[in-house]
Amino acid sequence: MGAVVENTGINYKPNQDVFSATLLSLAEADRDIVVVTSDSRGSGKLVGYGQKLPEQIVEIGIAEQNLVGVAAGLASAGKKTFAVSPACFLTARALEQIKNDVAYSDNPVRLIGISAGVSYGALGTTHHSLHDYAVLRAINNITIVAPADNFETAEAVKFAVKHNKPLYLRFGKKPMPLLTEDTSVGFEFGKGRVIKKGSDVAIIANGETVYPAVQAAEKLAEQGINATVVSMHTIKPLDAELVLQLAKETGAILTVEEHMVNGGLGEACASLLLQNRYNKPFKIMGIPDEYTVTGSQVEIMNHYGLSADGIAQAVLKLLKG
């Protein structure tokens, strides 16, 4: 695989920035692309989009239920609609509209959850979206995607425009490095990206936890442990073929996510593996079943072990156990 690029914080952007830049480029060439926001064009990095394409953006205000309803209506009329709002509010306040107006009615709304996970840091639990995978996984007819780096984000937005089905895209605020320079590691909804290959353990992560998983694999390699690292950007539908392949080819599996341990990527993998009689060591890493501590995103992630050192230590414990 290609070399992992170090995150200097200079050359790489937050995925939200890449989302808005990619969407603007696509929308300039396609007048059917419409953005609907809930007083979130600033946090969604869409100020420039609104200035350049004022006829292709609709401001609803802080009314997420209306946001999804209007977006569904536009989608039903043939518009390629992107509904942009903080993930914590979009998937809680407007859950019924997502369930009925979007998924049940099969309206191809691209739901964009910004500032996801614990990106809002010290604003606390009210502003953290640690439930979104769980609630949306329980709804039929919606694809759930959490890109890990700038490449995956740009590709996800391009795929989203062509994906004429309900979709949830989840983005965070932290500058993210490229996971690999290997251009053969492509991107496709429903297919995990193998960033690094190893036989001792498989680390399956998504979103902003993938990069620390790669760093953890590098630390483990120094101790003679070879880890596979997968960016499982699509939580639903899960890449069952890849997960079952990893179950055969590695000695243990660890999942890592910026989400509650209940109902997310880890439980999706656990359900699949258990139903296929998996009997090797397995662990879910995420935010435990508690209200989060107060701090920045990095501080919160470090507190719960969602860091390179924490993931490496979890792998060592898993293999010894």
C-alpha positions in Angstrom: 0.0 0.0 0.0 1.1 3.6 -0.4 2.7 5.6 2.4 0.5 7.2 4.9 0.8 11.0 4.9 1.5 12.7 8.2 -1.1 15.2 9.4 0.7 18.5 9.7 -2.6 20.4 9.9 -1.4 22.6 7.0 -2.0 20.6 3.7 -5.2 19.0 4.7 -8.6 20.4 5.4 -11.6 19.4 7.5 -13.9 17.1 5.6 -16.7 19.7 5.9 -14.5 22.1 3.9 -13.9 19.5 1.2 -17.7 18.7 1.1 -18.6 22.3 0.4 -15.9 22.9 -2.2 -16.8 19.7 -4.0 -20.5 20.4 -3.9 -20.0 24.0 -5.2 -18.0 22.7 -8.2 -20.7 20.1 -9.0 -23.6 22.6 -8.5 -22.1 25.2 -10.8 -22.4 22.6 -13.6 -25.8 21.3 -12.5 -28.7 23.7 -11.7 -30.7 20.8 -10.3 -28.4 20.6 -7.2 -30.0 22.5 -4.4 -28.8 23.0 -0.8 -31.3 23.4 2.1 -29.8 24.7 5.4 -31.1 25.2 8.9 -29.2 28.4 9.7 -26.1 26.3 9.1 -24.5 27.7 6.0 -21.7 29.2 8.2 -20.9 26.0 10.1 -21.4 24.0 6.9 -18.9 26.1 5.0 -21.6 27.1 2.5 -21.3 30.9 2.7 -19.4 31.0 -0.6 -21.8 28.5 -2.2 -24.7 30.9 -1.3 -22.9 33.9 -2.7 -22.1 32.2 -6.0 -25.4 30.2 -6.4 -28.1 32.1 -4.5 -30.9 30.5 -6.5 -29.6 27.0 -5.5 -29.8 27.4 -1.7 -32.8 27.6 0.6 -32.5 28.9 4.2 -35.1 27.3 6.5 -33.8 28.7 9.8 -33.4 26.7 13.0 -36.3 24.3 12.2 -34.8 20.9 11.4 -38.1 19.1 10.9 -39.1 21.7 8.3 -35.6 21.4 6.8 -36.1 17.7 6.0 -39.7 18.2 4.9 -38.8 20.9 2.4 -35.8 18.9 1.2 -38.0 15.9 0.6 -40.5 18.0 -1.3 -37.7 19.4 -3.6 -36.3 15.9 -4.1 -39.8 14.6 -5.1 -39.9 17.3 -7.7 -36.6 16.1 -9.2 -34.1 18.3 -7.5 -30.8 16.8 -6.3 -31.3 18.0 -2.7 -28.6 18.3 0.0 -30.1 19.0 3.5 -27.3 20.4 5.7 -27.5 20.6 9.5 -25.5 19.7 12.6 -25.7 16.0 12.9 -26.8 16.1 16.5 -30.0 18.0 15.6 -30.6 16.6 12.1 -30.9 13.0 13.3 -32.8 13.7 16.6 -35.2 16.6 16.1 -36.0 15.5 12.5 -35.9 11.8 12.9 -39.6 11.3 12.2 -39.3 13.3 9.0 -36.2 11.3 7.9 -38.1 8.1 8.6 -41.4 9.1 6.8 -40.7 12.0 4.4 -37.3 10.6 3.2 -36.9 6.9 3.7 -40.5 5.6 3.7 -41.4 7.9 0.8 -38.2 7.0 -1.1 -37.2 10.6 -1.7 -33.5 10.9 -2.6 -32.5 13.5 -0.1 -28.8 13.7 0.7 -28.9 14.3 4.5 -25.6 16.0 5.5 -24.7 15.7 9.2 -22.0 18.3 10.0 -19.9 18.7 13.1 -20.6 15.1 13.9 -19.5 12.8 16.8 -17.9 15.0 19.5 -16.7 17.7 17.1 -18.5 20.4 19.1 -16.3 19.4 22.1 -17.0 21.5 25.1 -20.6 22.4 24.0 -21.3 19.0 25.6 -23.7 16.1 25.2 -26.5 18.1 23.8 -24.4 18.9 20.8 -22.7 15.5 20.4 -24.1 13.1 17.8 -23.3 9.7 19.2 -26.7 8.2 18.4 -27.0 8.8 14.7 -25.7 5.5 13.4 -27.9 3.6 15.8 -31.2 5.4 15.0 -30.6 5.5 11.2 -29.5 1.9 11.0 -32.9 1.0 12.4 -34.6 2.7 9.5 -35.1 0.9 6.2 -34.0 2.4 2.8 -31.2 4.7 3.9 -27.5 4.5 3.2 -25.1 5.7 6.0 -21.7 6.9 5.1 -18.9 8.5 7.3 -15.9 9.4 5.1 -12.5 9.3 6.8 -10.3 11.7 4.8 -10.4 14.4 2.1 -10.3 11.9 -0.7 -13.2 9.9 0.6 -15.2 13.0 1.2 -14.8 14.4 -2.3 -15.6 10.9 -3.7 -18.6 10.6 -1.4 -20.1 13.9 -2.6 -19.7 12.9 -6.2 -21.3 9.5 -5.5 -24.1 11.2 -3.6 -25.2 13.3 -6.6 -25.6 10.1 -8.6 -27.1 8.1 -5.8 -30.8 8.5 -6.4 -31.8 7.1 -3.0 -32.0 8.4 0.6 -28.5 9.0 2.0 -26.9 10.2 5.2 -23.3 11.6 5.0 -21.5 12.4 8.3 -18.6 14.9 8.5 -16.4 16.3 11.3 -14.5 19.5 11.8 -10.9 18.4 12.3 -8.3 18.7 9.5 -7.8 15.2 8.2 -4.8 13.7 6.4 -4.9 11.4 3.4 -5.0 7.8 4.5 -2.9 6.6 1.6 -1.3 7.9 -1.5 -2.1 4.6 -3.3 -4.6 5.7 -6.0 -5.8 2.1 -6.5 -7.5 2.1 -3.1 -10.7 3.5 -4.6 -14.1 4.5 -3.1 -17.5 3.0 -3.5 -20.6 3.1 -1.2 -21.0 -0.2 0.5 -17.3 -1.3 0.1 -14.7 -0.8 2.8 -11.2 0.5 1.9 -8.3 -1.6 3.0 -5.6 1.0 3.9 -3.1 -1.4 5.4 -2.8 -5.2 5.3 -1.7 -7.5 8.2 -2.6 -11.0 9.5 -2.6 -10.6 13.3 -5.5 -8.3 13.9 -8.0 -6.3 11.8 -8.9 -2.8 13.0 -12.2 -1.7 11.4 -12.8 2.0 11.8 -14.7 4.9 10.2 -14.8 8.6 10.0 -12.2 10.5 12.0 -11.1 7.4 13.9 -9.5 5.8 10.9 -6.3 7.9 11.0 -5.5 7.1 14.6 -6.2 3.5 13.8 -3.5 3.7 11.0 -1.1 5.3 13.5 -1.9 2.6 16.0 -1.0 0.0 13.4 2.4 1.7 12.9 3.0 1.5 16.6 2.0 -2.2 16.7 4.3 -3.0 13.8 7.2 -1.8 16.0 6.3 -4.6 18.4 6.0 -7.2 15.6 2.2 -7.1 15.3 0.9 -6.8 11.8 -2.6 -5.2 11.6 -5.0 -4.7 8.8 -6.7 -1.3 8.9 -10.0 -0.8 7.1 -11.9 2.5 6.5 -15.4 1.1 6.8 -17.0 4.4 5.6 -20.3 2.8 4.8 -22.1 1.6 7.9 -25.2 0.6 6.0 -25.1 -1.4 3.9 -22.1 -3.0 5.7 -19.4 -4.6 3.6 -20.3 -8.1 4.9 -18.0 -9.8 2.4 -14.9 -7.9 3.6 -15.8 -8.3 7.3 -16.1 -12.1 6.9 -12.9 -12.2 4.9 -11.1 -10.4 7.7 -12.6 -12.9 10.2 -10.9 -15.7 8.3 -7.6 -14.0 7.6 -6.8 -12.3 10.9 -6.6 -13.5 14.5 -8.8 -10.9 16.1 -11.0 -7.9 15.2 -11.3 -4.5 16.8 -13.8 -1.9 15.7 -13.3 1.8 16.4 -15.9 4.6 16.0 -16.7 8.2 17.2 -20.1 7.0 18.3 -21.7 5.3 21.3 -20.7 1.7 21.6 -24.4 0.9 21.3 -25.9 0.5 17.8 -23.1 1.6 15.6 -20.4 0.2 13.4 -19.1 -2.2 16.1 -22.5 -3.8 16.8 -23.2 -4.1 13.0 -20.0 -6.1 12.7 -20.7 -8.1 15.9 -24.1 -9.1 14.6 -22.8 -10.2 11.3 -19.9 -12.1 12.8 -21.9 -13.9 15.6 -24.5 -15.0 13.1 -21.6 -16.5 11.1 -20.2 -18.4 14.1 -17.2 -16.1 14.7 -15.2 -17.3 17.7 -12.1 -15.2 17.8 -11.3 -12.2 20.1 -13.5 -9.2 19.3 -13.9 -5.7 20.8 -15.9 -2.6 20.1 -14.2 0.7 20.9 -16.3 3.9 21.0 -17.9 6.3 23.5 -19.2 4.2 26.5 -22.8 4.2 27.6 -22.5 7.4 29.6 -22.7 11.2 29.1 -19.5 12.4 27.7 -16.8 14.3 29.7 -16.3 18.0 28.9 -13.4 19.0 26.7 -12.3 19.5 23.1 -12.8 16.8 20.6 -9.2 15.6 21.0 -9.5 15.6 24.8 -12.7 13.6 24.7 -11.3 11.1 22.2 -8.1 10.7 24.2 -10.1 10.3 27.4 -12.0 7.3 25.9 -8.9 5.8 24.3 -9.8 6.7 20.7 -6.3 7.7 20.0 -3.3 6.0 18.4 -1.9 4.9 21.8 -5.3 3.9 23.1 -6.1 1.8 20.1 -2.7 0.1 20.1 -3.1 -0.7 23.8 -6.6 -2.1 23.2 -5.2 -4.4 20.4 -2.4 -5.7 22.7 -4.9 -6.4 25.5 -7.3 -8.1 23.0 -4.6 -10.4 21.6 -3.3 -11.3 25.1 -6.8 -11.9 26.4 
